[in-house]
Amino acid sequence: MANRYTYTHDELISRLKSSGWKLVTGQKDKSISIKGTLEQLIRITHARHEDGQAPDFIEEVETLIELEMIEIEKLWRDLGLPV
C-alpha cells in the first residue's frame, strides 16, 4: 500500500537525478517493473504516453511514495517534454 505522504513539485524536481525509483506497468498478471532515476522513469512514461500507453505509476522504492499522473505530467513539462 502506498504511503499517503507525497513530495511537493519542487521536492520532486530536486529528486530527478536520484536513484531508487520504480515504474510499474501493466496488469497484475503481466506487470513489468523498471528501476532507475526519477528522470529516467519520467522520460519512459513520456515515451509510453506518446505511444498511447498508460504510464501506470512510479514509486520511490524506499518510501513507497507513488506519483500520480498529474505529478508525472508536470515533470514532463519541466523536462521540456510535450504533454
Residue frames as qw, qx, qy, qz and C-alpha x, y, z in Angstrom:
[[0.000, 0.890, 0.455, 0.000, 0.00, 0.00, 0.00],
 [0.411, 0.537, -0.022, 0.736, 1.34, 3.42, -0.92],
 [0.314, -0.340, -0.418, 0.782, 2.31, 5.99, 1.63],
 [0.108, 0.864, 0.491, -0.005, -0.19, 8.88, 1.83],
 [0.233, -0.780, 0.144, 0.563, 2.63, 11.44, 2.03],
 [0.707, 0.559, 0.255, 0.350, 3.79, 12.88, -1.27],
 [0.474, -0.219, 0.070, 0.850, 6.56, 15.25, -2.28],
 [0.239, 0.810, 0.131, -0.519, 5.86, 18.81, -3.38],
 [0.728, 0.673, 0.076, 0.106, 6.58, 19.60, -7.01],
 [0.105, 0.881, -0.434, 0.156, 9.80, 21.41, -6.02],
 [0.604, -0.459, 0.646, -0.082, 10.91, 18.39, -3.98],
 [0.872, 0.295, 0.389, 0.047, 10.29, 16.14, -6.99],
 [0.489, 0.847, -0.169, 0.121, 12.34, 18.47, -9.22],
 [0.174, -0.776, 0.588, -0.147, 15.23, 18.23, -6.75],
 [0.694, -0.222, 0.680, -0.082, 14.98, 14.41, -6.86],
 [0.758, 0.570, -0.113, -0.296, 15.01, 14.00, -10.66],
 [0.447, 0.604, -0.657, 0.064, 18.61, 12.71, -10.64],
 [0.441, -0.405, 0.704, -0.382, 18.06, 10.47, -7.60],
 [0.427, 0.084, -0.871, -0.228, 18.00, 6.71, -7.97],
 [0.074, 0.096, 0.860, -0.495, 15.73, 4.36, -6.08],
 [0.550, 0.280, 0.116, -0.778, 12.56, 4.82, -8.14],
 [0.280, 0.076, 0.941, 0.173, 10.46, 2.11, -9.79],
 [0.497, 0.188, -0.242, -0.812, 7.97, 2.29, -12.68],
 [0.380, 0.118, 0.906, -0.143, 5.30, -0.40, -12.52],
 [0.420, 0.264, -0.366, -0.787, 3.43, -1.04, -15.75],
 [0.420, 0.004, -0.839, -0.345, 0.80, -3.44, -16.97],
 [0.761, -0.400, -0.174, -0.480, -1.81, -5.55, -15.32],
 [0.608, -0.583, 0.492, -0.222, -1.11, -7.55, -12.18],
 [0.928, 0.019, 0.367, 0.061, -0.58, -10.79, -14.10],
 [0.728, 0.471, 0.141, 0.478, 1.68, -9.10, -16.70],
 [0.233, -0.967, 0.022, 0.097, 3.29, -6.42, -14.56],
 [0.722, 0.373, -0.141, 0.566, 6.71, -5.05, -15.51],
 [0.442, -0.861, -0.055, 0.245, 8.92, -3.22, -13.05],
 [0.613, 0.553, -0.072, 0.559, 11.62, -0.83, -14.27],
 [0.539, -0.734, -0.147, 0.387, 14.06, 0.77, -11.82],
 [0.546, 0.390, 0.079, 0.737, 16.17, 3.88, -12.28],
 [0.130, -0.143, -0.240, 0.951, 16.42, 7.58, -11.55],
 [0.295, 0.629, 0.528, -0.489, 13.23, 9.59, -11.38],
 [0.251, 0.633, -0.293, -0.672, 14.24, 11.41, -14.57],
 [0.032, 0.175, -0.912, -0.369, 14.78, 8.15, -16.47],
 [0.136, 0.384, 0.904, -0.130, 11.37, 6.89, -15.45],
 [0.260, 0.682, 0.242, -0.640, 9.67, 10.21, -16.24],
 [0.212, 0.495, -0.562, -0.628, 11.16, 10.01, -19.74],
 [0.014, 0.053, 0.984, 0.170, 9.97, 6.39, -20.10],
 [0.226, 0.553, 0.700, -0.391, 6.44, 7.37, -19.05],
 [0.267, 0.653, -0.098, -0.702, 6.50, 10.13, -21.65],
 [0.141, 0.282, -0.817, -0.483, 7.52, 7.69, -24.39],
 [0.087, 0.297, 0.946, -0.093, 4.71, 5.36, -23.27],
 [0.240, 0.639, 0.384, -0.622, 2.29, 8.31, -23.34],
 [0.245, 0.542, -0.420, -0.685, 3.33, 9.17, -26.91],
 [0.149, 0.081, -0.939, -0.301, 2.68, 5.52, -27.90],
 [0.597, -0.291, -0.315, -0.678, -0.80, 5.72, -26.39],
 [0.646, -0.191, -0.713, 0.197, 0.03, 3.61, -23.34],
 [0.499, -0.831, -0.083, -0.232, -0.83, 4.43, -19.76],
 [0.254, 0.638, -0.595, 0.417, 2.22, 5.24, -17.62],
 [0.735, -0.368, -0.564, 0.080, 0.67, 3.35, -14.69],
 [0.414, -0.904, 0.008, -0.104, 2.63, 4.53, -11.66],
 [0.501, 0.492, -0.492, 0.515, 6.05, 5.45, -10.32],
 [0.688, -0.712, -0.115, -0.081, 7.01, 4.78, -6.76],
 [0.076, 0.736, -0.599, 0.307, 10.03, 5.57, -4.66],
 [0.731, 0.009, -0.681, 0.044, 11.31, 2.19, -3.52],
 [0.296, 0.093, -0.667, 0.677, 12.49, 3.24, -0.06],
 [0.227, 0.078, 0.418, -0.876, 9.38, 5.18, 0.96],
 [0.181, 0.397, 0.887, 0.148, 6.79, 3.63, -1.37],
 [0.208, 0.601, 0.170, -0.753, 5.62, 7.11, -2.36],
 [0.487, 0.415, 0.689, 0.340, 3.63, 6.93, -5.61],
 [0.018, 0.292, -0.171, -0.941, 3.42, 9.71, -8.19],
 [0.501, 0.579, 0.580, -0.278, 0.00, 10.38, -9.68],
 [0.567, 0.501, 0.462, 0.463, -0.48, 11.16, -13.38],
 [0.055, 0.980, 0.133, 0.138, -0.82, 14.91, -12.77],
 [0.479, -0.769, 0.334, 0.261, 2.56, 14.96, -10.99],
 [0.696, 0.007, 0.550, 0.462, 4.13, 12.96, -13.82],
 [0.416, 0.750, 0.379, 0.347, 2.76, 15.41, -16.44],
 [0.166, -0.982, 0.075, 0.053, 4.15, 18.39, -14.52],
 [0.590, -0.522, 0.490, 0.374, 7.59, 16.74, -14.56],
 [0.644, 0.414, 0.495, 0.411, 7.28, 16.13, -18.32],
 [0.176, 0.955, 0.153, 0.185, 6.86, 19.89, -18.70],
 [0.407, -0.853, 0.282, 0.164, 9.86, 20.59, -16.50],
 [0.641, -0.231, 0.595, 0.428, 11.99, 18.32, -18.68],
 [0.193, 0.496, -0.368, -0.762, 10.73, 20.09, -21.82],
 [0.130, 0.118, 0.950, 0.258, 8.71, 17.10, -23.00],
 [0.384, -0.147, -0.304, -0.859, 5.41, 17.79, -24.81],
 [0.374, 0.055, 0.752, -0.541, 2.27, 16.80, -22.95]]
